Amino acid sequence: MPGLVHVVDDDASFRTAVERRLKLAGYEVATYSSAQDLLERLPGGDVPGCILLDVQIPGLSGPQLQSHLTGLGSTLPIVFVTGYADTATTVRAIKAGAEDFLTKPVSSEQLLDALARALIRQQADHIQRTKLSLLQMRLKSLTPRERQVFELIVRGKINKQIAHELGTAERTVKAHRHQVMEKMQVQSLAELVSMAERLGVLDPESKRPG
């Protein structure tokens, strides 16, 4: 799978060797000698890629850089490759979202497998974010009244109950309901409820009829 690998390691010989290995495998490669070097040239998330990161580097350590990138909203997956692995550091890094934690010397097979998984995960995450963005756009297209009807529908309210709660006619609710289904591009109540949960409009425990 093609992509751009950002190699962060203070060992120049390791950077050179890995760059050569990855380019032979079809990857684009950018190298950095420190966390600050990466941050000064921080890549965007629009290009498929991941970060190959050492633990012990000048300035910010690998785990500290991982935390900092998370705070910046970076979506680049991280694969750690280090000669200084210990259980506690490994566990923390994986819990913080690292794709893998490899120990030097690392075989080409291990390295390429970890990078491929990281890029597949990034692609899947990107697809999910895109889908969520589209759903949010549909939700914003609803008028204030349609939004009220939408929220009552997904909480299990029938048209008569919604009309009573909003102080309007049942036929008006039916018209709003039709607009909601059309604008949200769904064919069934089940689809609408699922969409509401994904948007955070509806807590799964609150969808029972009231």
C-alpha positions as CSV (number, residue, x, y, z in Angstrom):
1,M,0.0,0.0,0.0
2,P,1.6,3.3,-1.0
3,G,2.0,6.1,1.5
4,L,4.4,8.5,3.1
5,V,6.3,7.2,6.1
6,H,7.7,9.8,8.5
7,V,10.8,8.3,10.2
8,V,11.7,10.0,13.5
9,D,15.0,8.7,14.9
10,D,18.2,10.4,16.1
11,D,20.4,7.6,14.6
12,A,21.4,8.8,11.2
13,S,22.5,5.3,10.0
14,F,19.1,3.8,11.0
15,R,17.3,6.6,9.2
16,T,19.3,6.0,6.1
17,A,18.9,2.2,6.2
18,V,15.1,2.4,6.8
19,E,14.7,5.0,4.2
20,R,16.4,2.7,1.6
21,R,14.3,-0.3,2.8
22,L,11.0,1.6,2.6
23,K,11.7,3.2,-0.8
24,L,12.4,-0.3,-2.2
25,A,9.0,-1.3,-0.9
26,G,7.3,1.5,-2.8
27,Y,6.9,4.0,0.1
28,E,7.7,7.7,0.1
29,V,9.9,8.6,3.0
30,A,10.6,11.7,5.1
31,T,13.2,11.6,7.8
32,Y,13.6,13.6,11.0
33,S,16.3,13.6,13.7
34,S,14.1,14.8,16.5
35,A,10.5,15.4,17.6
36,Q,10.9,19.1,17.1
37,D,12.1,18.5,13.6
38,L,8.9,16.7,12.8
39,L,6.7,19.3,14.5
40,E,8.3,22.1,12.5
41,R,7.4,20.3,9.3
42,L,4.2,18.7,10.7
43,P,2.5,16.8,7.8
44,G,-1.2,17.2,7.2
45,G,-3.7,14.3,7.3
46,D,-4.7,14.6,3.7
47,V,-1.8,12.4,2.4
48,P,-1.9,8.7,3.4
49,G,1.0,8.1,5.8
50,C,2.2,7.1,9.2
51,I,5.0,7.8,11.7
52,L,7.8,5.4,12.4
53,L,9.0,6.7,15.8
54,D,11.9,5.9,18.2
55,V,11.3,6.1,22.0
56,Q,14.5,7.8,23.1
57,I,15.1,10.9,20.9
58,P,16.4,14.4,21.8
59,G,14.0,16.8,23.3
60,L,10.5,15.3,23.5
61,S,10.7,11.5,23.8
62,G,8.7,9.3,21.4
63,P,5.8,8.8,23.9
64,Q,5.8,12.5,24.6
65,L,5.6,13.3,20.9
66,Q,2.8,10.8,20.6
67,S,0.8,12.6,23.3
68,H,1.6,16.0,21.8
69,L,0.4,14.9,18.3
70,T,-2.8,13.6,19.8
71,G,-3.4,17.0,21.4
72,L,-2.8,18.7,18.0
73,G,-5.5,16.4,16.5
74,S,-3.0,14.5,14.3
75,T,-4.6,11.5,12.6
76,L,-1.3,9.9,11.5
77,P,-0.9,6.4,13.0
78,I,2.3,5.7,14.9
79,V,4.5,2.6,14.8
80,F,7.3,2.6,17.5
81,V,10.6,1.1,16.6
82,T,13.2,1.2,19.4
83,G,16.2,-0.5,20.9
84,Y,15.0,0.5,24.4
85,A,11.7,-1.4,24.9
86,D,10.2,-2.1,28.3
87,T,6.8,-3.4,29.2
88,A,5.5,-0.3,30.8
89,T,6.5,2.0,27.9
90,T,5.0,-0.5,25.4
91,V,1.7,-0.8,27.2
92,R,1.4,3.0,27.5
93,A,2.1,3.5,23.9
94,I,-0.4,0.9,22.7
95,K,-3.1,2.2,25.1
96,A,-2.4,5.7,23.7
97,G,-3.2,4.4,20.2
98,A,0.1,3.2,18.7
99,E,-0.4,0.7,15.9
100,D,2.6,-1.4,17.0
101,F,5.7,-1.4,19.1
102,L,8.7,-3.1,17.5
103,T,12.2,-3.8,18.9
104,K,15.4,-3.2,16.9
105,P,16.8,-4.9,15.0
106,V,13.5,-5.3,13.2
107,S,13.0,-7.5,10.1
108,S,11.7,-6.1,6.9
109,E,8.7,-8.4,7.1
110,Q,7.8,-7.1,10.6
111,L,8.3,-3.5,9.6
112,L,6.4,-3.6,6.4
113,D,3.5,-5.6,8.0
114,A,3.2,-3.0,10.8
115,L,3.2,-0.1,8.3
116,A,0.6,-1.8,6.1
117,R,-1.7,-2.3,9.0
118,A,-1.2,1.3,10.1
119,L,-2.1,2.7,6.7
120,I,-5.1,0.4,6.4
121,R,-6.3,1.7,9.8
122,Q,-5.7,5.3,8.7
123,Q,-7.7,4.7,5.6
124,A,-10.6,3.1,7.5
125,D,-10.6,6.0,10.0
126,H,-10.6,8.5,7.2
127,I,-13.6,6.8,5.6
128,Q,-15.5,6.9,8.9
129,R,-14.7,10.6,9.5
130,T,-15.9,11.4,6.0
131,K,-19.2,9.5,6.6
132,L,-19.7,11.3,9.9
133,S,-19.0,14.7,8.2
134,L,-21.7,13.9,5.6
135,L,-24.2,13.0,8.3
136,Q,-23.5,16.2,10.2
137,M,-24.1,18.2,7.0
138,R,-27.5,16.5,6.6
139,L,-28.4,17.2,10.2
140,K,-27.5,20.9,9.7
141,S,-29.9,21.0,6.7
142,L,-32.9,20.5,9.0
143,T,-34.9,23.5,10.0
144,P,-35.2,24.1,13.8
145,R,-38.7,22.5,13.8
146,E,-37.5,19.5,11.7
147,R,-34.7,19.0,14.2
148,Q,-37.2,18.9,17.0
149,V,-39.3,16.3,15.2
150,F,-36.1,14.3,14.3
151,E,-35.1,14.1,18.0
152,L,-38.6,13.1,19.1
153,I,-38.9,10.5,16.4
154,V,-35.7,8.7,17.3
155,R,-36.7,8.7,20.9
156,G,-39.7,6.5,20.0
157,K,-42.4,9.2,19.9
158,I,-45.3,8.6,17.5
159,N,-46.8,11.4,15.4
160,K,-49.7,12.0,17.8
161,Q,-47.3,12.4,20.8
162,I,-45.0,14.7,18.9
163,A,-47.9,16.9,17.8
164,H,-49.0,17.2,21.4
165,E,-45.6,17.9,22.7
166,L,-44.9,20.6,20.0
167,G,-48.4,22.0,20.1
168,T,-49.1,21.5,16.5
169,A,-51.4,19.4,14.2
170,E,-50.6,15.7,13.5
171,R,-50.7,16.3,9.8
172,T,-48.0,19.0,10.2
173,V,-45.8,16.5,12.1
174,K,-46.3,14.0,9.3
175,A,-45.1,16.6,6.8
176,H,-42.0,17.4,8.9
177,R,-41.4,13.7,9.4
178,H,-41.3,13.3,5.6
179,Q,-38.9,16.1,5.2
180,V,-36.6,14.7,8.0
181,M,-36.5,11.3,6.3
182,E,-35.8,12.9,2.9
183,K,-33.1,15.3,4.1
184,M,-31.4,12.6,6.2
185,Q,-31.6,10.2,3.2
186,V,-33.0,7.3,5.1
187,Q,-35.8,4.8,4.3
188,S,-36.7,3.5,7.7
189,L,-37.0,4.5,11.4
190,A,-34.2,2.0,12.2
191,E,-31.8,3.8,9.8
192,L,-32.8,7.1,11.4
193,V,-32.2,5.9,14.9
194,S,-28.8,4.4,13.9
195,M,-27.8,7.7,12.3
196,A,-28.9,9.6,15.5
197,E,-26.7,7.4,17.6
198,R,-23.7,8.0,15.3
199,L,-24.2,11.7,15.5
200,G,-24.4,11.7,19.2
201,V,-28.0,13.0,19.1
202,L,-29.4,9.9,20.7
203,D,-28.0,7.8,23.6
204,P,-28.7,4.1,22.9
205,E,-30.5,3.9,26.3
206,S,-32.9,6.7,25.4
207,K,-34.5,5.3,22.3
208,R,-37.2,3.4,24.1
209,P,-40.7,4.8,23.5
210,G,-41.7,7.3,26.1
